[in-house]
Structure formats: C-alpha cells, structure tokens
Amino acid sequence: SRDDGDRAADSSDFMLPSGKLLLPPSCSSQPEPLCGSVILPVSAPCKATPNQRPQQHSSTLAGFNAGIMAESPIFTCEEVEEAANQCGMTISINFLGPYYRAVIRTLPAPGKEKGKAVGFTTGTMILDLLRQDTMRVSSVNNGNLVSRERLRKLKAERDWRVPTVYGVSLILGAYVGAYAFDKGCKTAELLAIKDDERQHAVLVRHYQRLGLKVVKILNNDIVCVPDKLIWGGEGSLMSVDIQTFLEKHTAEINRLRSGV
C-alpha cells in the first residue's frame, strides 16, 4: 500500500492512474470526483442484469443500537456511508465511462467543503466483472519499518478511527462492492502487486483475510505476459464472489454503523 496524498484525490477532473488500477463507487445521487497497490474492477455503464438482494429480515443483534432493527443480509451503499460517518469520514464516487474512483475523506472542518483525503480506489465495472486497479490508503503499514514508524506518529494526530482489523480498505471495498453488486457484477478481481517481497506478503495476507483467494501468480513466465499487460506488473491475481464478500462483512459493517 502506498500513500498517494491529497493531490490526486482532490483533483477536480477525473484522472486515470498511470500503471495500476481497485474497488466500486457509491450510490450517492451526486457522485464526486486507495496501500500498496491492489486491484479490483468496477464499471459505470454496467449492462449485466442487476443482482437480486436477499429479502430483509427483522432481527436484533446484541450490542447494536436500538434504532438498528431491520437488517438486510447484505449491506447497501447507504449503510456503508453510515459506517464511514461513524468513523469520522465520508465517501464519494466519480465515473468516466466504465472507470470509477471512490474517495474516502475525513469529515469537513467548519467552513470547509471537503475533508482531508484518507484513501481512494479506482477501477472498472464492466458486465459482471468488477476490476479494482488501485487502492491507496494513507497512514497504513505497507510492510516496511519506515512506514510503521510513520504510522505510529500519524495515529496520534489523525482525527478519524476505524475500529476494525480490516482498516479503511474494508469501508472502501464494501462501498464499491455493494455498488457493483447492485449493478449486476458478480466477481471482483485485483492484483496484489509484487514490487517488494515483504510488501507483497502483507498485501496477500490482508486480502485473504477480507475473503479473496489467489487464483494466479503473475511472474516472468511467458504465459503471464497477457495478464501482466492488463494489470501492469507482477504479483498475485486475487478474486472473490461479490455476494459472498458482502455476506461475510455485513455483520462488521453493521457493527461500525452502530458505533460499537
């Protein structure tokens, strides 16, 4: 994971990342233009048949606020936005054809229109495939000693907190995943890039915890050339069924929404 800063996220025009692409956008009615590099696909004009959400059921989960009574087996984009708000952040999305970019920011300070960018993810959503090309999050451990030292300092300064072992990438991934699911996407893919051995191991372990599985290793073998041209480098190609991903993390998103 690499820190990309506010410059790219604050750009008023949609700019495609040079080299690598990651997760999907929000259901917001007014879309707006993420650490290591990872990739998952998403597209705006997704022509696939929209997926049917499981019917809602009424349940009371221990430890949840009394106001959260009717929970869907699969969370929605709006529910992810609520979870982000509870963590002191907001999410927005912007599209350019099939390309998307979702940005997560701190809540805006008084008198400010936008908060500080914490992370972003880009990719494409075409037919039933969500392809995440890039996810960058600031203030995260990317596997080297320098980043860990920097992380300790930043944690004491930042005004947001995500109380989950998955970190900000869960909120970004959940947000884009829910959007893509509603548009008919069934599978999400990303590349855990291998620029550095240690960083690559950290990325693979993190995304496996989130529910993704390694489906192919891209290396110097000639048979990997087509995939490397698509993904822009070597690494572990990972994939997950989107509905399975959403079901796996629904309880965690609801916990974040409740502020527990």
Beta strands, then each sheet from edge to edge (+ up, - down):
strand 1: 57-58
strand 2: 70-71
strand 3: 89-96
strand 4: 99-106
strand 5: 117-126
strand 6: 129-137
strand 7: 187-193
strand 8: 213-218
strand 9: 235-241
sheet 1: 1+ 2-
sheet 2: 3+ 4- 5+ 6- 7- 9+ 8-
end
